[in-house]
Amino acid sequence: MSKVKVVTIGLGYIGLPTSALIAQNGIQVHGVDINPHVVDTINQGKIHIVEPSLDIAVEESVKRGFLKADIQPVVADTYLIVVPTPFKGNHEPDISYVESATKNILPFLKDDDLYIIESTSPIGTTEKMMNLIYGERPELIGKLNIAYCPERVLPGNVMHELVFNDRVIGGVDEKSTNKALSFYKQFVKGELHPTNARTAEMCKLTENSSRDVQIAFANELSLICDKADINVWDLINLANKHPRVNILQPGCGVGGHCIAVDPYFIVSDYPMESKIIGTAREVNNYKSFWCAEKIQNEKLKFELENKRKPKIALMGLAFKPNIDDLRESPAKYIVNKVLQNDNNGNYFIVEPNIEEHNVFKLTNYKSAVENADIIVLLVAHQEFKELNLESNKIVLDFCGIKKNRI
């Protein structure tokens, strides 16, 4: 086998597609993951996550011998860190996975190697990892190329966007930036924008915080409109007729491992300066709680009027339409909250994009709608948009499928 060019640490929702894309371009990739099942699955040419076209890319790359998975890194020329950055304490970013991944490759680093963090990270993380590396390997000071390059892809379209989206690339010095630019030019057709590491880190956080603030405005409008007896969908449609207004659509909250998470990376480090960003997070979290309360109130109202408990269809668990990803999902939070408040209720839980769930018993969406008294639309999946909901059903539309009053 030819010499390994790239080691990727982390083979999840971003790490595996990135590894497969690089390998498809004829570059030797050694993917590392701590989960032996993930490693075995990939080495069989199969995938452990759902993402269109990824299965083809992995199968092809493994078959051609350009992609191999393992639980340990090896010597390479480029090291990509693509591991999770979860929370600890009160929404404080935890970079211990990035740190652990970095320590894992320390013995393999050599002159002129390229080290890139792609994991979403607090400002200054790349410099911290540089100091960690040089603290352990002082003979390499100034001889490595260290950079940060965040992903900015949409689940469900990752393989396309990894190629065609622009990328922001920031090194700890100009030499590192240029080396990273040359690396990404091998497989990215979007424009590459050079900057420094701190700006690149902040750019990723800014992009998702901006979306979070805009969604919070829409969600706040939905709360106001509910009290004011106004159809929020009609309101936003009319307001958007203004040539310089573009209000987003409200929902049942904000989910996913980006928009619902990244703003906290700013708020945690700059609490006094990030008032709008912090408040937007509160509004979007509150919207999920409000939806759960709305369902509870509708259930009690039904019981009083009909002298029996209603059958309720909770439609959707994913964090956004037409995907199977449940990470930080407001819909999943709402379903949990509703079930906790009513252990003996009659509920149909629906998620057409997954076959089974280890907590919830799932019901076919057509059967759920047919048998339910109250239909709660949590996620705007395509299947739900095609439903012909009977007029005798009570519908709580939190995602704008039917554009009726919530």
N, C-alpha and C positions, 0 to 999 in steps of 0.2 A: 504493500500500500504506500502511496506517496505521502510526503510529509504533511502533517496536520498544519493548516494555516490558521484556523479559527477554533477557539474553545468558547462555547456559550454556556454560561452558568444559569440554569433555570430553564425548564422546558414546559412552561405553562402557556397561557393564552397569547403571549407575545413572543416568548423565547422559542417555542417550537416553530411557529410560522416564520420567524426571522431566520432560524437555523435552516429550515427547508428551502427558503428563498436563496440564501447564500449558497447552499449546496447545489441548487438547480443551476447556478451560474458556474458550476465546475470547480468550486472551491471546497477543499477538504474541511469538513466541520465535525468537531467532536462535542456533542451536546452532553451536558452534565445535569443530573437531577438526583435529589436525595431519595426519591421514591422508586424502589426497584421495579414495581409494576409498570410505572411510566417508562422506565428504561427498556424493559422487556417488550412492551407494546410497540415502542418506536422501532426497535431492532427487528421486529417482525414486519416492518413496513406499514404498521397501523397507527391510529391516533387515539388518544384518550379524551379529547375535547371535540366539540362540534364547531366546525368552521368550514364554510364552503370552499372547495378546491384544495384544502389543506391535505386531505387524504391522498389526493393524486400526487401532490408535491412531495410528501413524505415517502410514499411508496416508490416513486421514481428515484428519489435521491438515495434511499437505502439500497435499492436494487442496483444502481450504478456505482455504489460504493463510496459516495461522497458524503454521506451522513451516517454517523454512528453515535449511539447513546451509551452513557456509562454513569456510574455513581462517583467516579473520580476524574479530575482533570488530567491533562497530559501537557507536554511541551508544545507550544504553538507560537505563532507570530502575533496574533491578535486575541484578546480576551474580552468577551462581552458579558457584562453583569446584567442579567435580566431576571432578578428575583423580586418577590413581593416586598413592599414596605408598609406593614400594617401599623396599627395603633398600639400604644401602651398608655396606661393611666387615663387621663381626661383628654382623649383625642390628641395625644402627643405622638408624633411620627417615630416609628421604631426602625432604625437603620441597621439593626443587628444582623439581618440577613445579608445586607450588602457587605457589612464588615466581615461576616463569616465567609462569604464567597471570596472576598479579597484575600483573606488569610489563607484560604484553600489553594490559591494559585501562587502564593509568595515563593515557594521553592522553585517554581518553573520559570519565573521572569528572568529575562536577559536583556542585554543592550538593544536599544531601538525597538523593543516590543511596544505594541499599542494596547492600552487598557482603556476600555470605554464602559461607562455606566449608562444603561438605558432605563433602569428602574426610576420611577418617580421619586424624587428625593428633596429634602429640605435644602434651602440655600446654603452652600458651603460644604455639602457632602463630598463632592469630588476632591476638594482641597483636603478634607479630613482623611479621605482614603489615600491621597498622595502622601500625606504626612505619616500615615500608618505604614505604607509600603517602604518609604525611605527610612523610617525609624527602624524597621526590621532588616532592610537591605540597603544600608548607607552607601555601598559601593555603586549603586545604581542611580544615585542622585543626579538629576539633570540628564540622564541617559534614556529614560523612558518617555513615551508619549501618552499623556493622560488626558482624557476628554469626557464630556458628557453629551449625550444625544438622545433626547426623549422621543418615545414613539408618540404618534398622534393618529391612531387608526380607529376605525369604527367596527365593533364586533359584527360579524356577518359579511364584512367586505374587507377583511384584513389583508388577504393575499394581494388584492388589487392596490389597496392604499399604501402598503409597504413599498411598492414600486413607484407609484405615481404621486404620492403626497410630497410636498416640500419638507425638508428636514432642517432643524436648527442644530448646529454643531459647535460646541464651545470647549476649547482646550484650556489647560492651565497656563499655556504659553502658545505663541504663534506656531512653533514647530509642531506641537501636539495637534493644534487645530488643523493644520495642513495635512498631517498624516492621517487624521480621521476623515477629512474630506476625500482624500484619495481612496480610502477604504470603502466609503459608502458609494462613491462613484461607480464601483464595480457592479452594483445591483439596483441602485435607485435612479429613476428617471426624472423624478421631481427635482426642483431646484434646491441646491444645498446652500444654506445661509451661515457663513462663519461668524462666530462671536466668541466671548469668553465663557468659561464654565459657569460662573455665577449667574450670568444673564440667561444662559440656556436653561439652567435649573428653574429660574424664576419664570421663564417663558412658558414652560409646561404648566406650572401652577397657575399662572395668569390666564391662560387659555381656558382652563376648566373652571376657575373661579368666575370668570366673565360669564360663562354659560350658566353657572349656578345663580349668580345675581339676576340675570335676565329671567330665568325660570321662576325665581322667587317673586319677582314683580308680577308675573302672570298668576302665580299661586295666590299671592296676596289679593290681587283683583278678584279672584274666584271667591275668596272668603268674604270680601266686601259685597260682591254682587249677590251672594247667597242671602245676606242680611237685608240688602236693598231691594230684593225681589227683581233682579235683573238677570237675563240670560247672558252669562259671561262669554259664551262662544260668539253670540251675535255682537256683543259689545266689542270684543277684540277684532272681529272681522271688519266692523265699521271703522274702528280707530285706525286699523292698518290701511284704510283707503287714503290716509294722509301720506303724501309722497316721502316723508322723512320719518315715518313711524313704522316699526316692525316688531310688534309685541309677539312673544312666543306663546305657545299653547300651555295652559295649566295641566296638571296631572295630579296623581295621588302622592306626590313627593318627588325625590330625586334619588336614583340608585346608580349602581355600577361602581367599579373600582377606580373611577377617575373623578367625575364631577362631584360625587357625594363624599369624596375623601380628600382630594388635593387642596381644597380651600383651608382645611385644618392645618396643613403644613405651613401656611402663611400665618394664620391666626395664632398658632402655637408659639411662633418665634416673634411675632410682632402684634401682640394683643391690643395695644393702645392705638396703633395706627390702622388696624384693619376692621374698622367698625362696620362698614357696609358689607364686607365679605362675611364677617362673623354673623351679622344679623340675617343675611340671606340664608345661611346654613340653618339658623333657628327657624326661619319661616318655612323652609322646605321640610324640615323635620316635623314641625308642628302640623303641616298639611296632612301628613300620614296619620297622625294622631286624630286630627279632625275628621278624616274620612272614616276611621274606625268608630268614632263616636256617632257619626251620621248613620252608619249601618245599624248600630245599637239602637238608636232612637227610632229608626224605621221599623225595626223588629218589634219593639215595644208597642209602637202605634198599631202595627198589624195585629198583635195579640189582643189589644183592647177592642179593636173593631171586629175581629173574627172569632174571638174566644178560643184560639188555638195558636200554637207556635208556627211561624212560617218556615217553609223550606227555602233556603237561601243559596243561590249559586254565586260563588266568589270566582270571578273570571280573570285568571292570569296570576302568575307568580314571578315571571321574569322581570328584570329591571327596565326593560324597554321592549317594544314590539318585535315579534318574529325571530327571537333568539332563545336559547336555552339557559342563558347566564342569569343566575339568581343572586349574584354578589351584591350586597348592600341594597337589595330590592325593597322599595317601599311597599309594593304589593304583598310581598311575603311578610313584612312587618305587620301590615294591616290584617292579614289572615290570622297570624299568630295572636294578635291583640283581640280580635273578634272571638276566636275560639277560647281564649283564656277567660273571657268575660261570660262565656256561655258553654259550659261543658256538655250539656244535654241537648243542645240545639241540633237541628237537622240541616247540615251543610253539604253542598257539592263543591269540591275544590277542583278547579280546572287549570291545566297548563298544557296546551296541545304540543308544545315543543320538547317536552320530556316524557319518557314512558312511565317512570315511577319516581317516587320521592321517599326518602327514608323516614320522614315524619308524617307527611300528609298522604291520605288515600285519595288518589286522583280519579276524577270522573270524566267521561267523554263530554265534550262541550255541548253537543247537540242534545244529549240525554239530560244534562244539567239544566239547560234552558227550558226544555220541555216540561220538566218536573218541578221547577222552582216557582215559588210565589214572588220572591224578590230576586232580581238579577243585578248583581253589582259588577259593573265593568271597570276593572282595575288597570288593564293593559290593552292597548289598541292592536291586538293581534289581527292579522288579515282574516282569519277564520271568523272572528267575532263581528267584523265589519260586514260579512256576508249573511249574517243571521237576520231572519225576518221575525222580529220580536212582537209577540201578540200584545194587543192593546190592553188586555186584562192583567198583564204582568206589571209589577212595580219595578221600574228601572232606575238605578242610581248610576249615572254615567260620570265617572271621575276622570275619564281620559278622552272625552269628546268624540266618541264613536257616533252617537246619535245627535249630538249637539243640542240636547235638551237641557232644561234646568237641572242642576245637580239635586 
